[in-house]
C-alpha cells in the first residue's frame, strides 16, 4: 500500500499519483483530487520558490490532519503529497486526494486538507525573483478559509 503522507524533494506525476491512489481505493463512490503548482504570488517574476520544513515534524503534522479528515468526513482513504526544496514556476508543489462513499464528503475532505495546507502546515516558502527574495506571508483569505471548518466542528 502506498504511503498516505509523503514529503519529498523530487517532482511527481500528478496523473500517475491519482491513478495509483484510485486503484487502491475500495468501497468508494467518489475520488477527488487537487494539485497545486508554484505561482508568482508577488507578481515580481518568480524565478524559484524555496520550500523548507522540519523532517519528522512535518510528516507527523500532515498525518494528524489526514486522520482528522478521515474521521470528520468518513473518508475511505486520503493522500497528501507535498514537495520541498527549490521549485520553478509551474512546477507541481502538492497534491491531495480523497475517496469517500459520496462525492460531497470527498470534496469536503479535499477542501479541508487544502485549507489546512495553505495556513497551518509546517512549511516555509521563500520567493526568489530578479529583485531579491522574500518569505511568503500568511494571507487573510487562507485564514478565513480555515476558520470556516472550525465553526463547523
N, C-alpha and C positions, 0 to 999 in steps of 0.2 A: 504494500500500500504506500502511496506517495505521502510525503511529509505535508501536513496541513498548513504549516507555517514555515516559510523559507525567507531568509535574509541573505542575499548573495550579491557579489560584485558583477558576475557575468550577466550578459544580456540574455534574454529569453524570448522564445517564440510564443506570442500570445495565442495563436491558433492551436499549436501543439499542447500548450498548457491547458487550454479549455477542453480540448478533446480528451486528454488524459484524465482530467477531473470528471468529465461527464461519463467516461467509460467505466469508472469505478463506482458510480452512484447507483444505488438500487433503492426502489421504493419511493422515488420522487416523481412528481408530475411536472416539475419546472426546474430549470437551471438558469441562473442569471449570472452574468459576469460584467465586470467593469475593468478596463485597462487604462492606466494613466500614462501620459507621455510628458517629457520635460517641455516646458514652455517658457517663454520670456515674460516673467511676471512684472518686471520693472519697465519693460518696453525699451531697453537700452542695448539691444543687440547681444543677446546671450551667446557666450562662447562655450561656457562649461557650467554645469551645476555640480557642485561638490556636496556629497551627502555623507555625513558622519553618523556613527551610532556606537553604542557600547555593546559589544558581543555578549551574549548571555542575557543581559538585562532586556535588550530589545526583543529577542525571541520570546522571553517569558511574558513580557507585556502584550505582545501580539497574540500569543496563545491564550492568555487570560481573556482578551476581548473577543477572540474567536469563540471561546467556551461560553461567554455571556450571550453572544449572538445565537449560538446553537440552542441554548436553553430558552432564551426570550422569544424566539421566532419558531421554535420547533423544527429547526433545520435538520435535514437528513445528513448533510455534510457542508463544510465550508473550507475555503482555502484563502490564505493571504500570502502573497509573494511581493517582496519589496527589495529594491536594489540599493546599494550604497557605492561610494567611490565617485569617480569623475564620469559624468554623463553629458553627452552633447545634446543640442536642440533636437527635439522629436524622437529621442531615444525612449524606449519603454522603461518606465520607472517603477511601476507597481501594477498589481492585478489582484482583484478579489473575485471569487466565485462562490456562489451559494446554491444549494439544492434543497428543495422543500416539496412537500406533497402538493402545495398550492402556490401559484405564482405570486400572490400578494405577500406571502411570507418570504419567498425567495428574494423579491425586490426589496422588501423592508430590511431583511438581513444584510443585503449588499449595501444599501444606503447607510445603515447603522455602522457597518465596518468602515465605509468610506469616510463618514463624518468623524469617526474616531481617528483614523489615519491622518486626516488633514489637521486635526487640532491637538491630539494628545499622544500620538505615537512618538517614542523617543528617537527621533531623527532630527538632525540639524542640517539645514540646507544653506549653502552659500552660492550666490550667483556671481559668476565671473564674466565681466564684459570688457570691451576695449577701454572703458573709462575707469576700471578698477573692480573691486569686489565688495559685496555686502551680504550679510546674513539675511535670510528671508524671515521677516517678522510675521507673527500670528496675525490673521485677518479677522475682523469683526464678523464677517459673514460666515466664516468657518466655525467660530464660537457659537453663533446663533443657530447654525445647523445642528451642532452637537446638543445644544440646550433643549431642542425640541424633544429629544429622546429622554432627557431627564424628567421632563414634565409628563411623559407617558409611562413612567416606570410602574 
